[in-house]
Amino acid sequence: MLVLALNLAITLAEIVGGLISGSLALISDGLHNASDGVAIVIAWIAMKLQAAPRTDRHTFGLGRAQLIAAVINAGTLVAVSIWLFFEAGQRLLSPEPVSGGVMIAVAAIGLVANTLGTFLLREGSENNLNLRAAYLHLLSDAVSSLAVIVGAVAIVLWNVTWVDPVLTFAIGAWVLWESLRILWRAVDQILLAAPEGLALADVRAAILGTEGVVAVHHTHLWQATEGDIHFEAHIVVPDQMLTDIDVLRARIAEALHEKFEITHPTLQFEAESTDCTTANLT
């Protein structure tokens, strides 16, 4: 709630300050801050949903709500970036007077508040894609506030008003790049792609290297939520007692967790003498 309150205060200050000073960069920074407020609210709602218990209908719980939130957050920032590019282009073609002094004062307030908000969200953003989206919102705001201050100093010293739309282009490009990265990663998880940096071929090889395993097929690897990696496979073994298979299952599950941080392995064992209809699927 402290982060949200800081964000709302910055948004009002920068938009009003931008209108008074005539600075598009300051207004763009304020609008970016407004989208941050929305991002923080969405992130909070998604975290509440993630804590909801599993039900017979939502058997995995509602943890993947954070992916929807990340897509909404990043998509909003993409739209804001496109608008900034358009407005900056208009300003370059038709320059307007800008008050550098007001820009410096308001942007300095934004820099302090955004930096504080960034520190408040930093710890939880490392292992949560949705919180990372909100964290990057605030981090990019802090960077853009710093850029606005530098540009405002140039306007005060040399009256180079073209710096304002150029800064707006730079802020928009930074926001767009970070947003597309989050969007791509969230879409990957929605499409049940294998986790970044984890190769399915390596997982197969590890299983095949386990004593007592003849073959492995029908493998799937995906990430349900942050830190919750799922894997399923059919594993072919020689005919043996069920108790022996259970020992092998436990050994494979432990290896998958230690080597690949797989938290939810589902292993179907098949006798070497049987024919599986999905044996041709890797």
N, C-alpha and C positions, 0 to 999 in steps of 0.2 A: 504493500500500500504506500510506503514511503517513496518507492521508485515511481509509482503512478502519480503521486502528488507532485513530485519534482518535475515530472514530465509535463504535466498540465500547466504548471507555472511557467516553464520554459517556452512552451508552445504559445501561450498568450503574449509573453514578453517579446518573443522574436517576431511574431506576426504584426503586432502593434508597432514594434520598433522598425520593422521593414517598411510598413506603410508610411511612418513618419519620415524615415531617412530616404525612402525611395529605392531601397536596396532589394533587388530580386534575390540575391544570394541569401539574405537574411530571411526573407519570406519563404524561400525554398527550404531553408534549414528548419523554420518553424513548422511547415507542412510535414516535413520528414519527422519532426518530433511528434506531431499529431498522430502520424501512423504508428509511432512507437507506443503511444498510449493505447491504441487499439491492440497492438501486438502484446503488450503486457497483460491486458484483460483476457485476450484469447489464450495466452500461455497459462494464466491462472485457472481458467475454466478447464483447459485440457488436463492440467495436473490434478484437478479435483476428479475429473472423469477417469483418469488413469488409476486412481486409488479405489474406484468402485469395484465391488466383488464380482466374480464371474457368475453368470447365470446359465440356465439351460439354453437360452437363446444366444447370448453373447458368451460363448464358451471360453474365449480368450480374454474376457474382460473388455474394458474400453480404453486400454492403453494406447491403441493406435490412433486415438483421437488427436494425440499430439502431432501426428503426421499431417492430418487435415489442417490443424492450426498452423503448422509450419508452411504449408502450401499457401494458405490464405495470407499469412504475414509476408512471405516472399513475393507473392503475386501482387499484393498492394504496393510494395516497394518498386516493383518493375513498372507499374502504372505511374507512380510518382516520378520515377526517373525519366520516363518518356515525356511527361508533361514539363519537367525541368528543361529538357533539351529544347523543346519547342519554344518555351518562354525565353530562354537564353538566346536563341537564334533571333527572336524578335528584338531583343534588347541590343544585340550587336548591330542590327540593321538600323535601329532607331534609338540611339543612346539617350538616356535620361540622367539628369543631375542626381547625385547620391551624396548623402551626408555621412562622411567617414567617421565622425566623432560618435554619432549615435550608434553606428554599426559596431564600433569597438566596445562600447559600454554594454550593449545588449548581448553581443556574441561572447563577451567575457563571462557574463552571468551564465549563459548556456554552456560554456566550456566547463565551468566549475560543477554545475549541477549534473551534466551528462557524465562527467568523469566519476562523480560520486555514485551515480546510478550504475555505471559500468562495473565498479568494484563490488557493488551489492549483488550483482547477478553473475559475476565471473565464476565463482566456485561451482554453482549448480549447472553452468552451461557446458562443462567439459563432457558430461555423460548424458546429456539430454538435448536432442535436436531442436525441440520446440523452445527450450530456454536459450539455446545457442542463437536461434533466430532473434529472440528478444534482446539478447546480449549484444549481438552484432548491430542491431538497430541503434542501441545507445552508443556503442563504440564508434560507429560511423558518424553519429551526431557529434560526438566529441571532436573527432578529426575535422569534420566540416566546420564546426565552430572555430577551431584553431585557424583553419584556412580563411574564414571570413575575417578574423582579426588581422591576419597578415595582409589580406587584400585591402581592408579598411585603412591600415597604416599607409599603404601605397597611395590610396586615394587622397588621404589627408596631406601627404608630403608632395606628391607630384600631380594630383588631380587627374589620374588615369582611370576614368570611369569605366573603360572597357574591361578592367579587371573584374568587375562585378559579374557580368555574364560569363566570363571565362571561368571564374570560380564556380559558378552554377553548373557549367558543363563538367568540371572536374568532380564536384560533389555528386552529380547525377551518374557519372561513369563509375565512381566508387560504389555507390549504392546498387547500381545495376549489376555489377560484377559479383558482389557479395550475395545479392538476392538470387541470382541465377545458380550460384553454387549450392545454396540451401535448397532451392527448388528442385534441382537435379537429384540431390541426395534423398530428399523426401519422396520424390516420384519413384526413385529406385526402390526404396523400401515398400512403397505401396504396391509396386509391381513384383514384389517378393524376389528381388535380385539378391545374389550372394553378397554378403557383407564386403565392403571395400577392404582390400588387402588380404582377403581369405579366399584361397583357390580351392575349388571343389576337387580338382585333380590331386592336390596334396592330401586332402581328407581321405579320398579313396585309397591312395597309396599307403597311408598310415594303417588303414583297416586291413588291406591286403598283406601288410607286413606283420600282422598279428598271428602268432602261432595258432593253428587250428582253423584258419579261414581259407576256404578254397577259392571263392569268388565273391564279388559284390556288384550289385546292379540296382537300377531303379533308385538312384540317389537324388535327393533334393536338399538344398541348403538355402536358408533365408533368415532374415532378421525380423522378428515380430515387432519388437520395440527396442529402444536403446538398451544394450546389455543383455538382451534375450534372444540368443541365436538358436535356431532350430535346425535339426538335421534328421532325415529319414533315409533308410536304405533296406534293401533285401540282402541278407548275408547267407551265402551258401557254405555249409559245413558238412563234414562226414556224419553218417548216422551215429547217434550217441544218446545217452540218457539226458532227459530234460534238465536235471540238476547240473550236469556238466555244461550244458548250453548257458544256464543262468550265470555260472561262474565266468564264462567267456564274455557274456553280455556286459557284466559288471566291469570286466577288465577293459573292454573296448570303450565303454561309456566314460570311464575314468581317464583313459588316454585322450579321448576327444575333448574332454574338458580342460585337461592340462596343456595340451598342445595347441588347441584352436579356440578355447573358451566357449565351446558349444555347451549350452545350458540345458537343452531339451532334445536329447537323441531318442528317436523312435526306431528300433531295430527289429526287423522281421527275419527270423532265421528259417532257412529252408534246407532240407536234407539234400545231399549231393545226388541222390538217386531219383529225386523228383524233378518234374519239368514245370517251370514257372512261365506263365504267359507273358510276363514282362521281362524275361531274361535278356532280351535284345536291347533293353533300354539301359543306357549308362546312367 
